[in-house]
Amino acid sequence: MSQIARMIRKDEDREDALLAKADYLRDHMLTLEDYRERLRDLQRKEIYTGKGVEDKLEILARFTDMLCNGSKSKKLSSQVTDLLDVLLREKTMANDQVKQYYKNFLININE
């Protein structure tokens, strides 16, 4: 009987160790996914770094034309959002201008 109890205890210990390892790996996987998202965000925003104000405004005008022509692409709305963020951080556009742009062009894009 004690041999069966030892075997059961040993199996329970293995199961606990495997569950702990699975939790550990899941936590690290979530951390890596978070880092990957942050890196993608930085890479998207770097596209516009170093370009002149006129270039950024020209790109925004092209994006606006695409939105006005009925494009409902999530990628386009993401690019516009990133560009507006850069323009806001560089103080090329005021916060009110960015809000108005969102209201006019981006609020209803995914409906």
One Martini backbone bead per residue (centre of mass of N, CA, C, O) as a GRO file, in nm:
protein
  111
    1MET     BB    1   0.057   0.063  -0.021
    2SER     BB    2   0.300   0.258   0.003
    3GLN     BB    3   0.382   0.232  -0.293
    4ILE     BB    4   0.130   0.365  -0.412
    5ALA     BB    5   0.156   0.633  -0.260
    6ARG     BB    6   0.432   0.708  -0.384
    7MET     BB    7   0.339   0.709  -0.679
    8ILE     BB    8   0.124   0.924  -0.647
    9ARG     BB    9   0.309   1.146  -0.535
   10LYS     BB   10   0.502   1.149  -0.777
   11ASP     BB   11   0.286   1.225  -0.986
   12GLU     BB   12   0.201   1.490  -0.848
   13ASP     BB   13   0.479   1.624  -0.864
   14ARG     BB   14   0.502   1.619  -1.171
   15GLU     BB   15   0.247   1.781  -1.227
   16ASP     BB   16   0.333   2.034  -1.073
   17ALA     BB   17   0.590   2.087  -1.240
   18LEU     BB   18   0.448   2.114  -1.515
   19LEU     BB   19   0.261   2.348  -1.436
   20ALA     BB   20   0.485   2.545  -1.357
   21LYS     BB   21   0.625   2.545  -1.634
   22ALA     BB   22   0.381   2.641  -1.797
   23ASP     BB   23   0.351   2.912  -1.651
   24TYR     BB   24   0.631   3.018  -1.712
   25LEU     BB   25   0.608   3.006  -2.024
   26ARG     BB   26   0.356   3.183  -2.052
   27ASP     BB   27   0.475   3.440  -1.929
   28HIS     BB   28   0.708   3.464  -2.140
   29MET     BB   29   0.530   3.476  -2.388
   30LEU     BB   30   0.379   3.736  -2.311
   31THR     BB   31   0.631   3.911  -2.297
   32LEU     BB   32   0.720   3.871  -2.592
   33GLU     BB   33   0.462   3.985  -2.719
   34ASP     BB   34   0.493   4.265  -2.598
   35TYR     BB   35   0.767   4.333  -2.726
   36ARG     BB   36   0.673   4.298  -3.019
   37GLU     BB   37   0.462   4.524  -3.015
   38ARG     BB   38   0.656   4.752  -2.939
   39LEU     BB   39   0.843   4.721  -3.182
   40ARG     BB   40   0.632   4.770  -3.400
   41ASP     BB   41   0.556   5.051  -3.306
   42LEU     BB   42   0.837   5.176  -3.344
   43GLN     BB   43   0.869   5.107  -3.646
   44ARG     BB   44   0.624   5.267  -3.747
   45LYS     BB   45   0.726   5.548  -3.633
   46GLU     BB   46   1.009   5.555  -3.791
   47ILE     BB   47   0.915   5.616  -4.079
   48TYR     BB   48   0.881   5.944  -4.002
   49THR     BB   49   1.161   5.979  -3.928
   50GLY     BB   50   1.332   6.257  -4.083
   51LYS     BB   51   1.109   6.391  -4.201
   52GLY     BB   52   0.951   6.637  -4.323
   53VAL     BB   53   0.677   6.823  -4.283
   54GLU     BB   54   0.582   6.818  -4.578
   55ASP     BB   55   0.592   6.511  -4.611
   56LYS     BB   56   0.389   6.440  -4.388
   57LEU     BB   57   0.153   6.609  -4.504
   58GLU     BB   58   0.143   6.460  -4.774
   59ILE     BB   59   0.082   6.183  -4.660
   60LEU     BB   60  -0.178   6.270  -4.515
   61ALA     BB   61  -0.325   6.355  -4.773
   62ARG     BB   62  -0.324   6.076  -4.905
   63PHE     BB   63  -0.472   5.931  -4.679
   64THR     BB   64  -0.724   6.108  -4.691
   65ASP     BB   65  -0.804   6.035  -4.978
   66MET     BB   66  -0.844   5.735  -4.919
   67LEU     BB   67  -1.067   5.777  -4.709
   68CYS     BB   68  -1.261   5.942  -4.900
   69ASN     BB   69  -1.266   5.683  -5.110
   70GLY     BB   70  -1.344   5.434  -4.888
   71SER     BB   71  -1.131   5.336  -4.710
   72LYS     BB   72  -1.117   5.048  -4.451
   73SER     BB   73  -0.834   5.011  -4.359
   74LYS     BB   74  -0.650   4.920  -4.087
   75LYS     BB   75  -0.371   4.997  -4.185
   76LEU     BB   76  -0.435   5.287  -4.258
   77SER     BB   77  -0.536   5.377  -3.978
   78SER     BB   78  -0.266   5.312  -3.840
   79GLN     BB   79  -0.089   5.505  -4.006
   80VAL     BB   80  -0.242   5.762  -3.935
   81THR     BB   81  -0.204   5.743  -3.631
   82ASP     BB   82   0.104   5.752  -3.632
   83LEU     BB   83   0.131   6.023  -3.781
   84LEU     BB   84  -0.030   6.193  -3.579
   85ASP     BB   85   0.157   6.136  -3.342
   86VAL     BB   86   0.406   6.270  -3.463
   87LEU     BB   87   0.279   6.551  -3.516
   88LEU     BB   88   0.213   6.601  -3.216
   89ARG     BB   89   0.499   6.568  -3.092
   90GLU     BB   90   0.615   6.801  -3.299
   91LYS     BB   91   0.394   7.034  -3.313
   92THR     BB   92   0.235   7.052  -3.596
   93MET     BB   93  -0.009   6.960  -3.430
   94ALA     BB   94  -0.285   6.997  -3.262
   95ASN     BB   95  -0.502   6.846  -3.058
   96ASP     BB   96  -0.758   6.956  -3.200
   97GLN     BB   97  -0.681   6.861  -3.485
   98VAL     BB   98  -0.669   6.561  -3.424
   99LYS     BB   99  -0.958   6.531  -3.324
  100GLN     BB  100  -1.091   6.628  -3.587
  101TYR     BB  101  -0.974   6.410  -3.767
  102TYR     BB  102  -1.102   6.174  -3.626
  103LYS     BB  103  -1.393   6.267  -3.658
  104ASN     BB  104  -1.387   6.288  -3.980
  105PHE     BB  105  -1.215   5.992  -4.055
  106LEU     BB  106  -1.194   5.751  -3.805
  107ILE     BB  107  -1.443   5.670  -3.632
  108ASN     BB  108  -1.616   5.512  -3.889
  109ILE     BB  109  -1.424   5.298  -4.037
  110ASN     BB  110  -1.520   5.009  -3.872
  111GLU     BB  111  -1.848   4.992  -3.950
   0.00000   0.00000   0.00000
